[in-house]
Amino acid sequence: MWPKLKTLLLVVVLSCLIWVFAEREVTKEIPVSVTIDLVSHTNDLLVQYLDENNIPQAESYRKVTLIVKGPTGKIQAINKDYPTSITLDVQKLGYIPQDQSKDYRSPVIALVDRLYSRNRESFLQVIDTEPKDLDLHFRVTKLVLKPFPVNVYGPNKDKLNPEIISPAEVEAYVPAGVLGEAKIVFNEQQISAAIQIKTEFTVEVTPLNRVKNNKVIVKLSEGGNLKLDKIRNPRLGIIKPYALEGKYKVVIDGSTRLDEYSPIECRGTSQALEEYNKRYHLILEISEEDEQKPSLQFDRLPIYNLPEGYGQIEILNKKQVTIGFHLEKIADK
């Protein structure tokens, strides 16, 4: 009895194994979404996807759907065995223009199979795309290596004049005939650091930022990044609390000489100086407590109405001259 039972169990186990193996070897097809990046691994070639009007696109990739065929077992493991991002080097694929640039159109199947033929070793095969017979349309442009002087800017796009900049120019790859600019844009903290010591910064070159050596040493002189200005005939503004509106008017004493503040010598970024010149240069602040003073006669220092958010600005010749004024009661109507 036992030998017959053992034989039966063996037959059942072998049958299950054969069924599982056969099932896994059944060929299936499934769609797989991937992104295809067309690149050049050298800086002297620019690769750009084109739209239907042959206009270069900003994105360096295309999302496509591949139809993959293979045994069930391999299809089930597709997520780990098959790449969801495919990078294709145009040089390895032979797309190198003889002239300055050239447009190409190639079927996705041909591109993927040429680089990913190893998928056949795992019994996976790309047989089609969705939509069917999908092409990739792209342009390959030869770039030229050109020198660019390095420009240094502050946070508000003020051009700075460094005391030291080394090297003073960098080389970068750009399309022939295209103008570019090598620049460093400082924030306020970087300006402070560069005033103290020589500091290394990274240069960017528009439009492609393919810089051969993008490190530059910069040292700024104290105040060398700012402009000087002299404001003659400064304007005085008055800030009065709402509670005093309609009750008192502020009268500046005749003995007050605003010209003692003239000229206001200041140093700052172009934007900050421009903004300062648009506003009242000095502000006289009136408080609600002033109403409680018996004489209603005051001498008070004005404040310099410096703008914020336009970059650095400072007064070089601050004065401590008080403004004489009194509050005059407004008669009831």
C-alpha positions as CSV (number, residue, x, y, z in Angstrom):
1,M,0.0,0.0,0.0
2,W,2.7,2.5,1.0
3,P,4.7,2.0,-2.3
4,K,1.6,2.8,-4.3
5,L,0.8,5.9,-2.2
6,K,4.4,7.1,-2.6
7,T,4.3,6.7,-6.3
8,L,1.0,8.6,-6.5
9,L,2.4,11.5,-4.4
10,L,5.5,11.6,-6.7
11,V,3.3,11.7,-9.8
12,V,1.2,14.6,-8.3
13,V,4.3,16.6,-7.4
14,L,5.9,16.1,-10.8
15,S,2.7,17.1,-12.5
16,C,2.5,20.3,-10.5
17,L,6.1,21.2,-11.3
18,I,5.5,20.5,-15.0
19,W,2.4,22.6,-14.9
20,V,4.1,25.5,-13.1
21,F,7.1,25.4,-15.5
22,A,4.8,25.2,-18.6
23,E,2.8,28.1,-17.3
24,R,5.9,30.2,-16.7
25,E,7.1,29.5,-20.2
26,V,3.9,30.6,-21.9
27,T,4.8,33.7,-24.0
28,K,2.9,36.9,-23.0
29,E,3.0,40.6,-24.0
30,I,2.6,43.6,-21.7
31,P,3.0,47.4,-22.1
32,V,5.8,49.0,-20.1
33,S,6.1,52.7,-19.6
34,V,9.6,54.1,-19.8
35,T,11.4,57.4,-20.2
36,I,14.0,57.7,-22.9
37,D,16.8,60.2,-22.4
38,L,18.9,61.1,-25.4
39,V,22.3,62.5,-24.2
40,S,25.9,63.1,-25.2
41,H,28.5,62.0,-22.6
42,T,30.8,64.7,-24.0
43,N,30.3,68.4,-23.7
44,D,30.8,69.3,-27.3
45,L,27.5,67.9,-28.5
46,L,24.0,69.2,-27.7
47,V,21.0,66.9,-28.1
48,Q,17.5,68.3,-28.2
49,Y,14.2,66.7,-28.9
50,L,12.1,68.4,-31.6
51,D,8.4,68.9,-31.8
52,E,6.3,68.5,-35.0
53,N,7.4,72.0,-36.1
54,N,11.1,71.2,-35.6
55,I,11.3,73.4,-32.6
56,P,13.8,72.3,-29.9
57,Q,12.1,71.3,-26.6
58,A,13.4,72.0,-23.1
59,E,12.9,68.5,-21.9
60,S,15.7,66.0,-22.4
61,Y,13.5,62.9,-22.3
62,R,10.4,61.4,-23.8
63,K,7.9,59.1,-22.1
64,V,7.0,56.1,-24.3
65,T,5.2,52.8,-23.9
66,L,7.1,49.7,-25.1
67,I,5.3,46.4,-25.8
68,V,7.5,43.8,-24.2
69,K,7.2,40.1,-25.0
70,G,8.6,37.1,-23.0
71,P,7.8,34.1,-20.8
72,T,5.3,34.5,-18.0
73,G,7.9,34.2,-15.3
74,K,10.0,37.0,-16.8
75,I,7.0,39.2,-17.5
76,Q,5.9,38.9,-13.8
77,A,9.4,40.1,-12.8
78,I,9.3,42.9,-15.3
79,N,9.5,45.7,-12.7
80,K,12.9,44.7,-11.4
81,D,14.3,43.1,-14.6
82,Y,13.5,45.9,-17.1
83,P,14.6,49.5,-16.8
84,T,12.0,52.2,-16.5
85,S,14.5,54.9,-17.6
86,I,16.6,54.3,-20.7
87,T,19.6,56.6,-21.4
88,L,20.9,56.6,-25.0
89,D,24.2,58.1,-25.9
90,V,23.9,59.5,-29.4
91,Q,27.7,59.1,-30.0
92,K,27.5,55.4,-29.3
93,L,24.5,55.1,-31.6
94,G,26.5,56.9,-34.4
95,Y,24.5,60.1,-34.5
96,I,27.3,62.6,-35.0
97,P,26.7,65.4,-37.5
98,Q,29.3,66.2,-40.1
99,D,28.1,69.8,-40.3
100,Q,27.2,72.2,-37.5
101,S,23.9,70.4,-36.7
102,K,21.6,67.7,-38.1
103,D,18.1,66.5,-37.4
104,Y,17.4,62.8,-37.0
105,R,14.3,60.6,-36.9
106,S,14.6,57.1,-35.7
107,P,12.1,54.4,-34.6
108,V,12.0,53.8,-30.9
109,I,12.4,50.1,-31.5
110,A,15.6,50.5,-33.4
111,L,17.1,52.8,-30.7
112,V,16.1,50.5,-27.8
113,D,17.2,47.3,-29.4
114,R,20.6,48.6,-30.4
115,L,21.5,49.4,-26.9
116,Y,19.4,46.9,-24.9
117,S,20.0,43.7,-26.9
118,R,21.0,42.1,-23.6
119,N,17.2,41.8,-22.9
120,R,17.2,38.8,-25.3
121,E,19.5,37.0,-22.9
122,S,16.8,37.2,-20.3
123,F,14.2,36.2,-22.9
124,L,12.5,39.6,-22.9
125,Q,12.0,41.3,-26.3
126,V,10.7,44.8,-27.3
127,I,8.4,44.1,-30.2
128,D,6.5,47.3,-30.6
129,T,5.5,50.7,-29.1
130,E,2.2,52.5,-28.3
131,P,1.4,54.3,-30.5
132,K,2.6,51.8,-33.1
133,D,5.9,52.5,-34.9
134,L,6.7,55.5,-32.7
135,D,9.7,57.6,-33.9
136,L,12.0,59.9,-31.9
137,H,12.7,63.2,-33.6
138,F,15.8,65.0,-32.4
139,R,18.6,67.4,-33.3
140,V,22.4,67.0,-32.6
141,T,24.4,70.2,-32.7
142,K,28.2,70.6,-32.5
143,L,29.3,73.1,-29.9
144,V,32.4,75.3,-29.9
145,L,34.7,76.1,-27.0
146,K,34.8,79.8,-26.4
147,P,36.3,82.1,-23.6
148,F,34.0,84.3,-21.6
149,P,35.0,87.1,-19.2
150,V,33.5,86.5,-15.7
151,N,30.9,89.0,-14.5
152,V,30.0,89.4,-10.9
153,Y,26.6,90.6,-9.7
154,G,25.0,91.4,-6.4
155,P,21.6,90.1,-5.2
156,N,19.8,92.9,-7.0
157,K,21.7,92.4,-10.3
158,D,24.1,95.2,-9.6
159,K,27.4,94.5,-11.4
160,L,30.2,94.4,-8.9
161,N,33.9,95.2,-9.5
162,P,36.0,92.6,-7.7
163,E,39.4,93.5,-6.3
164,I,40.6,90.1,-7.3
165,I,39.1,87.6,-9.7
166,S,41.1,84.6,-10.8
167,P,40.8,83.4,-13.5
168,A,39.2,86.4,-15.1
169,E,37.6,84.3,-17.8
170,V,36.5,80.8,-18.3
171,E,35.9,78.5,-21.3
172,A,32.6,77.0,-22.1
173,Y,30.8,75.1,-24.9
174,V,28.1,77.0,-26.7
175,P,26.5,76.8,-30.1
176,A,28.4,78.6,-32.8
177,G,27.2,82.2,-33.2
178,V,25.3,82.2,-29.9
179,L,26.2,84.9,-27.3
180,G,26.7,83.7,-23.8
181,E,27.6,85.2,-20.4
182,A,29.8,83.8,-17.6
183,K,28.5,85.1,-14.3
184,I,28.5,84.7,-10.5
185,V,25.5,86.1,-8.6
186,F,26.2,86.9,-4.9
187,N,23.8,87.0,-2.0
188,E,24.5,89.4,0.9
189,Q,26.2,86.7,2.9
190,Q,28.6,85.8,0.0
191,I,29.4,89.5,-0.5
192,S,30.3,89.8,3.2
193,A,32.5,86.7,2.9
194,A,34.2,87.9,-0.3
195,I,35.0,91.3,1.4
196,Q,36.8,89.5,4.2
197,I,38.8,86.9,2.4
198,K,39.5,85.4,-1.1
199,T,36.6,83.0,-1.7
200,E,36.0,80.3,-4.3
201,F,32.7,80.5,-6.2
202,T,31.1,78.5,-9.0
203,V,30.6,80.2,-12.4
204,E,27.6,79.7,-14.6
205,V,27.7,80.3,-18.3
206,T,24.5,80.8,-20.2
207,P,22.8,79.4,-22.2
208,L,24.0,75.8,-21.6
209,N,26.4,76.0,-18.5
210,R,28.9,73.6,-20.0
211,V,32.0,75.1,-18.4
212,K,35.4,73.6,-18.7
213,N,36.5,74.8,-15.3
214,N,33.8,76.5,-13.3
215,K,35.7,77.5,-10.1
216,V,36.8,81.1,-9.7
217,I,38.5,82.9,-6.8
218,V,36.9,86.3,-5.9
219,K,37.9,89.1,-3.5
220,L,35.8,92.2,-3.1
221,S,37.1,95.5,-1.7
222,E,35.3,97.1,1.2
223,G,32.5,99.0,-0.3
224,G,33.8,98.3,-3.8
225,N,30.6,96.7,-4.8
226,L,28.4,99.7,-4.0
227,K,27.8,103.1,-5.6
228,L,28.1,106.5,-4.0
229,D,25.4,109.2,-4.1
230,K,24.8,112.7,-2.7
231,I,21.2,113.8,-2.1
232,R,20.8,117.6,-2.0
233,N,17.7,119.2,-0.7
234,P,16.4,116.2,1.2
235,R,12.7,115.8,1.6
236,L,11.1,115.5,5.1
237,G,8.1,113.3,5.7
238,I,5.8,113.3,8.7
239,I,4.2,110.2,10.2
240,K,1.3,111.1,12.5
241,P,-0.9,108.6,14.3
242,Y,-4.5,108.2,13.3
243,A,-5.7,109.3,16.7
244,L,-4.3,112.9,16.1
245,E,-5.9,113.2,12.6
246,G,-8.3,116.1,12.5
247,K,-7.2,117.3,16.0
248,Y,-3.7,118.6,15.4
249,K,-1.5,119.6,12.5
250,V,2.3,119.5,12.7
251,V,4.0,122.8,12.2
252,I,7.7,122.8,11.5
253,D,9.4,125.7,13.3
254,G,10.9,128.4,11.2
255,S,14.2,128.1,12.9
256,T,14.6,124.5,11.6
257,R,17.1,124.3,8.8
258,L,16.7,121.1,6.8
259,D,19.7,122.2,4.7
260,E,21.9,121.1,7.6
261,Y,21.2,117.6,6.4
262,S,22.2,118.4,2.9
263,P,23.8,116.7,1.2
264,I,23.0,113.2,2.5
265,E,26.0,111.1,1.4
266,C,25.0,107.5,0.9
267,R,26.4,104.3,-0.5
268,G,24.4,101.3,-1.8
269,T,23.3,99.2,-4.7
270,S,21.8,100.9,-7.7
271,Q,18.3,99.7,-6.9
272,A,18.5,100.8,-3.2
273,L,19.8,104.3,-4.2
274,E,17.1,104.7,-6.8
275,E,14.4,103.7,-4.4
276,Y,15.7,106.0,-1.7
277,N,15.6,108.9,-4.1
278,K,11.9,108.3,-4.8
279,R,10.8,108.6,-1.2
280,Y,11.0,111.0,1.7
281,H,14.7,110.9,2.8
282,L,14.0,111.8,6.4
283,I,11.0,110.9,8.6
284,L,9.7,112.8,11.6
285,E,7.6,110.6,13.8
286,I,4.8,112.0,15.9
287,S,3.4,109.9,18.7
288,E,0.0,109.9,20.5
289,E,1.8,110.8,23.8
290,D,2.9,114.1,22.3
291,E,-0.7,115.4,22.8
292,Q,-0.2,115.1,26.5
293,K,2.8,117.4,26.7
294,P,1.8,120.8,28.1
295,S,3.7,123.0,25.7
296,L,3.1,120.9,22.5
297,Q,6.6,122.2,21.5
298,F,9.2,119.6,20.5
299,D,12.7,119.0,19.2
300,R,13.2,115.6,17.7
301,L,15.7,113.7,15.7
302,P,14.3,112.5,12.3
303,I,15.1,109.0,11.1
304,Y,16.7,108.2,7.7
305,N,14.0,106.5,5.7
306,L,16.2,103.8,4.1
307,P,14.5,101.3,1.8
308,E,14.6,97.5,2.6
309,G,14.6,94.7,0.2
310,Y,16.7,96.5,-2.5
311,G,20.1,95.5,-1.4
312,Q,22.6,97.2,0.8
313,I,22.5,100.9,1.6
314,E,24.1,103.1,4.3
315,I,24.4,106.7,5.2
316,L,28.0,107.9,5.4
317,N,27.5,111.3,7.1
318,K,24.8,110.8,9.6
319,K,23.7,114.0,11.3
320,Q,22.3,114.5,14.8
321,V,20.3,117.7,14.1
322,T,16.9,117.9,15.7
323,I,13.8,119.2,14.0
324,G,11.8,121.8,15.9
325,F,8.0,121.5,15.6
326,H,4.8,122.0,17.5
327,L,1.3,120.6,17.4
328,E,-1.3,123.2,16.4
329,K,-4.9,122.4,17.4
330,I,-7.3,122.4,14.6
331,A,-10.3,124.5,15.3
332,D,-13.7,122.8,15.3
333,K,-15.9,123.6,12.4
